[in-house]
Amino acid sequence: MTSTTPTTATPITATDADRELKAKHRSMWASGDYPTLASDLIWSLGPRVVAATGVHEGDRVLDIAAGSGNASIPAAEAGAEVVASDLAPELFTVGRRKAAEAGVEVEWREADAEDLPFEDAAFDTAISTVGIMFAPHHEAATDELLRVVHPGGRIGILSWTPEGFIGRMFGVMKPYAPPLPEGATPAPRWGDEAHVRSLFAGESGEQARVTDVVAVKDTVEIDRFASGAEFRDYFKTNYGPTIAVYNRIAGDPEAVRALDEALAAHGDEELRAGATGAMHWEYLLVTATRC
């Protein structure tokens, strides 16, 4: 890649900073092989969101931060007209193939969850499966989510909880990761019911934006890994956020060794905790109706 250096300094505006941040996020999710991870480990979560929101034939559905479509495709199989949006369109190649294999049509659109390119009240339902939680500015993403759903429309968001395995994994990686940008909120906060309710309430909270809010915690069983080291190596290869942290510390062998040990220990602890020898990754599924 080549770059051009300006002859005079250019002030960094909020828009410049935001564009740089989103470019980093797109690159992060395009690294590794998230579609394989989603297919191997958490494909079952998509149908759970679709069922919880009551998606049915004739619905117009937006899947925000859809990745390779583990919720979009089941929604289309239910008879809905589905738009799968994501900041990283590199993930769509696998999604298109999977949709074709399933015999359904899905519209794939590159889109920032914090600036959706859709009209107000354009959708009957908006869903996201461990996706919108990674948009750095939770309030902006929530405002956009609610904007594009018409009154009476349904919302379904599934996120990793802070205290669950994946939420704690981000805590393990935090000492080696860059600090969050100003105004950003940690992704696992979307797995905190009180936080999600406050996001739905909005800044003033005076006028209800949603009703019928239901929040349910559950787990997905992961029986793929025989050891914490196997889990760690799989995530080092396939999961963008983990890859980004390792790339940041690549020049520090001691830090790499420490993170290797910490992630393997985190995986081993979870395996020991499960009676069946499998992992159980906790998530929060929140559904609501747009006022």
N, C-alpha and C positions, 0 to 999 in steps of 0.2 A: 504494500500500500504506500502511495506517495502522499505527501502533504505539502501545502503551501503556507509559508509563514508570512503574515502581513508585515508591511514595512512600518506600520504604526500600531500601537497597542489598541486593542478593541475592548471596550468595557464589557464585562460579563454581566448580562442581564439575567433576570429570573428565567426568561424564556430560553436563553442560551444554556443555563444550568439544567433546566428541565429536559431539554433536548439531549444534552450529554448524558444525563441520568437514564433516559429512556433508551438511548443507543446502547448503553452498558447492559441494561436489562435484556434488550433484544439479543445481544451477543451472548449473554449468559445462558438464556434459555435455548438458543440455537446450538450451544456447545454440547458435547456429550451426545446422548441419545435418549432424550426424554420420552419420545414415543414408545421405545422399547420398554423403558421403566414403567410407563403407564400401563402398557399391555401386560407386562409380566406380573405387576404387583397390585395395581389399584383400578383395573378396568371395571370392577364390580361396583365402584362407588358412583359412577355415572348413572346407571339404572336406578340406584337408590334415590338420587336427587330427582330424577324424572318421575318416579313413582310418588315421591313425597309431595311434589307440586301438582300432581294430577294432570300431567300433560296428556292431551288426547287429540284425536283426529281433527284437523282443521285449525288447531292453534298455530299462532305465529310466535316462534320461540327464538330468543337470543341467548346463546351460550357465550358468556364473557370469559376471556382468557381460556379458550376452549382447548388449547393444545392440539392433540391429534384426534380429539372428538369422542372421548369416552362418555360424555353426556350427550353431545350433539347427535351421535349416531343412534343411541337408544330413543332419543326424542323423535327423530325422524322415523324410526321403526314403529313408534306409537301413532304415526300418521300426521305429525306436526310438520309445518313448514319452518325449517330451521336455518338460522344464520349462525355460523360458528366464527367468532371473532377472536383474534389474538394479536399481541404486539409482535410476535415472532412468526411470520408466515412460513418460515422454513419448516415448521412443524406440520404444515398442511399436506405435504406430499404423502405422508403415511396416512393421514386422515382421509384424504381423497381415495386412496387405495382401499382402506377399510370400509368406507361408505359404499364403494362400488361392490366390494365383496358381500356386503350386507344387502345389496340391492336397493339402496335408498339414495335420495338426492339431498345434499347439504350445500348451502351457499357458504363459501369460505371468504372471510373479509379481514384484511389487516386492519387492526384498530387498537387504539390506546384506551384502556378501561377508564381512564380519567378524562377522555375527550372523545366520546363515541360518535361516529359519523352517521347517526340515525336521528330521525325526526322525533319530536316529543310524542309520547304515547303510541309508539309504533308497534309495540309488541304486547301479546297477551301474557307472556311469561318470560322472565329472565332468570337464568340459572348460572351457577358457576361451581365447579368442582375443584377444590384446592387450586384455584386460579386467581380470582379477583383479590384474594388475600395478599398476593405479592405486589399489587399496585402500591407504590410507596405512600401515597397520600390517601388515606382511607376515607376521609370526608369527601374529597373530590370524586373518588370512585363510587361512593354511595350515592352522591347527588346525581351522577350520570345514570347509574343503575335505576334509580327511581324515576328519573326523567323520561326514560324510554319505555316505561311500562304504563299502560293506560289504567285509569281508575277501575278497580275491581280485578285487575290482573294479578297474577301470582309471581312470587319470588322464592327462589330456593338457593341457598348458599351453603356449601359444605367446606369446612376449613379444619386444618390440624389445630388441636388445642395446645396452649402453652405448656401444660403439664403432661401432655402425651409424649410418645416416643419421638416423633418428628419435631415437635416444639422444643423438647429438651435437646435434641440434636443441634438445633440452631444455637442453643445456649453453649453447647460444647464447642462449636465453631467460632463463637463470638470473639474470643480473645485474638483470633488470627484473621478476622474479617475487618474490612474498613469500617469506620464509624458510619452510622446512618446519616444520610444527608439531612440538612436542616428541614424541619417540618415533616419528616417521614416518620412512620410508625412501624414497629416490628410486625412482620407478617402474622405470627401466631396470635396476635391480639384479636384477629377475626375469629379465633376459636374461643374467645371469652364472651359469654352470653351478655354480660352487662355492657361490654364495649360495643357489641353489635346493636343492642337495643339503643344505646346512646347515638350511634351512627344513624339509625333509622329515625330517631327523634329529631335530628338536625340541631343546628346551633341554638335556636330559640326554644325548641321543644314545646312551643305554645300551640301549634296546630299539628295534629296527628298526620303523619305521612304514610303510615302503614297501620294495619290492624291484624288481628288473628295471628299474632306472633307465637310460634311454637319452636322451642329449642330443645333438641334431643342429642345427648352424647351417646356415642356408640364406638365400636372398634372394628377394624378390618383385620382379619387374621392373615399373617404373612408367614408362610411355611417354606420359603425358598432358601433361607440361609442356615447353614449348620454351625456357623461361628460368627462372632463379632467381626473378625478380620475379613470374612467373606462378604459380610454386609458392607463394611467400609470400602473394600476394593470395588464392589459393584457400584457404589455411589460415587467413588472417585472417577469411575469410567463413564457413568451415564447421567448423573444428576448435576445440572448446571450450577446451582448455588454451591455445591461442594467442590466442583471443579474450579469455580472462580476463587474460592478461598485458597485452595492448593496453588493455583497460579500466582496468587499474591505473595505467598511465602516460599515460592520455589527456590529462591536464592539463599534460603536459611535452612540448612539441613537439620539443625536442632529443632526448629519449629515444626518442620515436616514430621520429624520423628515423634515429637510430642503430640501432634494432632493425630497421627496414625494410631498411637497408643490410646489416646482418649476416645476416638471413635470406635475402635475395636472393643474397648472396655464398655462403652455405652451399649453396643450391640450385644455383648456377652451378658450384661446385666439384664437386658430385656429378655433374652433367651432363657436365662435362669428363672425369671419371674413367671414364665408361662408354664402351666402344668403339662401342656402337650409338647413343650420344646419349640413352640412357634412364637413369633412376635405378635403383639396385638397393638396396632397403631390407633390411638384415640382421635376422634374427630367430633366436631359439633356441626349438626345439620339444623339450619334455621330456615323456617318457611314463614311467609307473611303474605298478606293481601294489600295491594296498593290502595290507598284511600282516594 
